[in-house]
Amino acid sequence: MPPVDLRSDTVTQPTPAMREAMAAAPLGDDVLEGDPTVRELEAKVAALLGKDEALFVPSGTMANLLALRSQTQPGDEMICDHECHIVYYETGGYAAVAGLSVRYTRGERGLFTADDFEPLVRMWDDPHFPTPRLVAIENTHNRGGGIPWPVDQLAQVADRAHKRGLGVHIDGARLWNACPAVGCEPSEYATHADTVSVCFSKGLGCPVGSALVGDAPTIKRARHLRKMLGGSMRQAGGLAAAAIYALDHHRDRMTEDHARAQKLCDLIAGAPGISVDRERVQTNMVYFSVDESLGTAADFCERVKGDVLMLDEGPQSVRAVVHLHIDDEAIERAGAAICRGTSADC
Ligand SMILES: Cc1ncc(COP(=O)(O)O)c(C=O)c1O
């Protein structure tokens, strides 16, 4: 039996029904007259998030980069959490392509408050400083543990940012997980931001694709930049059809992933040498620490990889992510394998 793959929610394969939807999609050249299925997806996503327009792009990384580049000038400054995906995992595009410098918040598990970030906004009129231009918020916060932002807290940060003349971008790669976790609609978050990126290739289970939403002038700039960066796709309707299918059929099942993440915690919580910070498990991610008696996190992942695949995310920190292909039986198997990895039979 292949190992249970909990490395990421990006490992999913399209389901048979999703493949049928992809095969049946009407197509066109999205750089010339436009692809009808891409247009349908863009309209659907814009409506879901309550924004003027959406732009379909190949990846979450590109959606974030276009958000930064279309709202800032090289030399401007962005304020964000020190472990946010944009800075930690996106190959320095914020600096190399958008030309931004950053100031970091160091809040709780990736979340920060209006009072945390406001002192980081430098004075606009001092010639020593770059111009503060954008606040980036990650929701759910990946390295924080898949933490969803309370809507009020996000609204306060955004409100303070706007009052100080800064724009607000939400990296909502897993906004679909955040919404059911806090009990809100995507538009209730998006209304506070100028741009939001969302991914279809994570919890929703699509093979490829993300979108950036915002007002019409910003998305027009982003569309132009997408072409410059080589992200304009031609007959992309098959990929858009997967995303339409996933929004219609997979969005409501995020809570199943969240429940299975809790189940995994239950299964491994008693294993010797393993500690799970339950407060940190709020959506589809389970971060747990391994005691040095079990070796490093990398050693532990290596030891159990015949039965369960996970990623080491720090010297003693392991990440397991629940997704579309993980059913109850897979969770039981993963939990048992992790326990066996500690030599316990729990
Ligand atoms: C929070 C967050 N933002 C952005 C991305 C980037 O998405 P992609 O891998 O599609 O570039 C990821 C990827 O895992 C992510 O976790």
PDBQT file of the ligand as one rigid body, heavy atoms in Angstrom, charges set to zero:
ROOT
HETATM    1  C1  LIG A 401       0.096  30.661   2.032  1.00  0.00    +0.000 C 
HETATM    2  C2  LIG A 401       0.587  30.371   0.652  1.00  0.00    +0.000 A 
HETATM    3  N1  LIG A 401       0.634  31.355  -0.249  1.00  0.00    +0.000 NA
HETATM    4  C3  LIG A 401       1.061  31.142  -1.495  1.00  0.00    +0.000 A 
HETATM    5  C4  LIG A 401       1.460  29.892  -1.907  1.00  0.00    +0.000 A 
HETATM    6  C5  LIG A 401       2.020  29.721  -3.290  1.00  0.00    +0.000 C 
HETATM    7  O1  LIG A 401       1.257  28.919  -4.099  1.00  0.00    +0.000 OA
HETATM    8  P1  LIG A 401       1.906  28.199  -5.377  1.00  0.00    +0.000 P 
HETATM    9  O2  LIG A 401       2.597  26.990  -4.881  1.00  0.00    +0.000 OA
HETATM   10  O3  LIG A 401       0.697  27.902  -6.232  1.00  0.00    +0.000 OA
HETATM   11  O4  LIG A 401       2.827  29.162  -6.032  1.00  0.00    +0.000 OA
HETATM   12  C6  LIG A 401       1.417  28.819  -1.001  1.00  0.00    +0.000 A 
HETATM   13  C7  LIG A 401       1.847  27.475  -1.424  1.00  0.00    +0.000 C 
HETATM   14  O5  LIG A 401       1.782  26.513  -0.699  1.00  0.00    +0.000 OA
HETATM   15  C8  LIG A 401       0.978  29.074   0.323  1.00  0.00    +0.000 A 
HETATM   16  O6  LIG A 401       0.962  28.106   1.241  1.00  0.00    +0.000 OA
ENDROOT
TORSDOF 0
